[in-house]
């Protein structure tokens, strides 16, 4: 059972992480911009490096976007009063799991059950 203090702490952690993600969004988007084909300005290897950097920036942006979605969903569950309950089986998620990842939505048993199926 989560205490009010646990809930406050977890909400603060979620909100802080969301603020960081939103603050870094511009940097991620800038790194994912299209690489120009102007070979007079940029050599072939430099362009390859830029393309690789762009691909990594896009992947990082996708991961950050997914994390942002999970955090927003956790904050919604907090507002709705069902935070800390597994979205699959409705059983309580243990505090240690929530402390490790406050955005988690499933208990430790559901992925194990899915693997056995």
C-alpha positions, 0 to 999 in steps of 0.5 A: 500500500502506498502512503501519501508520502510515497505518492508525493515523492513519486509524483515529484520524481515523475514531474522532474523527469518530465521537465528534463525531457521537455527541456531537452526536446529542442536539442534532440529535434535539432540533432535530428534535422535533415543533413544537407547534400552540399558536398562542397561544404562537407566532405564525404566522411563528415557527411557520413558522420552527420548522417550517423549523428542524425540517426542516433538523434532520431533514435534518442528522440523516439526513446525520449518520446516513449518515456514522456508518454509513459510519464504522462500516463503515470501522472494521469493514473496519479490524478485518477487515483489508480496509480500503483495498480497494475494496468493488466491484472489490477494487482498492486505494484510493489513499492520497490518497483515503483521507486526503481521506475515511477512510470511503470504500469505493470507488476512484476508478475504480468511479464512473467505470465506473458512469457509462459503463455 
